[in-house]
Amino acid sequence: MAKEVFIPVQARRGLFSDEYIVEIKLKGETIVLFVDKELVRIEGQEPGEDAVSALLSVEILREEGDQVTVVLPQQPLSHSSSITVPKQWVKAA
């Protein structure tokens, strides 16, 4: 069974009332995906047009040294559904 954790993201209001648009910045690349609100922990005020800091619920696929590959809860617009992030980004659920 995969372990659920959180990674830092930027979130803003989505097209529908039950979703956020989430951005993950990795090595000069920005990954964008639409996710259900229940998968995001907002750190501060609710997002609007401007993005706010948040945590996204993901599952760990594998850990290698100081890197962790996680499975995103939704398919990003232009990326695979798994990404590798620094281990220090991972927060316990």
N, C-alpha and C positions, 0 to 999 in steps of 0.2 A: 504494500500500500504506500502510495506517495505521501511525503510529508508536506503539509501546507505551511507556507511562510509568507512574508510580505516583502516587497521591494519598493524603493522610493520611485515615485512618478510625479508628473504634473497632470492635474485633472481640470477639465472645464466642463461646463454644461453640454450635454449631448443634444441630439435632435429630438429625442423623446424624453419624457419626464422621468423615466426609470433607468436612464443610462448616463454615463459620462464618456467624454472623449479623453483618452489617456495617452500621454506622451512619455516615452522612455528614451533618454539620451544616452547613447553608447558610442564611444570612440568616433565622434564626429557625425554619427548617424542618429536620426530621430525616428523611432518606431511609433506609429500611431495605431490605436485600436479603439473600438467602441466596446464598453463593458457595462454589465448590469451594476447599478449603484451599490447593491449589497456586497460586491466584491472589492469595494474601495473604502478605505478609512481616510476621511478628510482630516488634515491637521490644521485646524483653524476654521475660518469662515467658509460657508458653502461656495462652491465655484459658480461663476457666471460666465461672461464672455472672456474674462481673464483667467488664466490658469492659476491654480493654487497647489501647494505641496500636499501630497497624499501618499498613501501606501496601497499597493495593489496585491491582492491575494493571488499567489501562484503555487505551483507544486514543484518540488525538487525532483529532477530527473536523475542527476548525478553530480557528485562533487569530485573535483580534481585539483589538489593543491589549494591555491588561493582563489580558484574560480568555481562557480556553481552554475550548472545548466538547469534552467527552470522552464516549465511548460506554462505558457500564458493561457488565461481562461477563455480567450477568444482569438480567432485568427486575425493578425494585423493586416493592414491594407497592403503592405508591400514587403512582407518578411515571413519567415517560417513561424510556426507556433511555439518554437522553443528558442531561447536566447541564453547566452552565457554572460553572467554578470560577476563582478568582484564579490567574493565571499562576505566582505564587510558590509555590503548592501543588504544582506539577508537578515530579516528580523523575525523572531518567533511569532507564531500566530496566537 
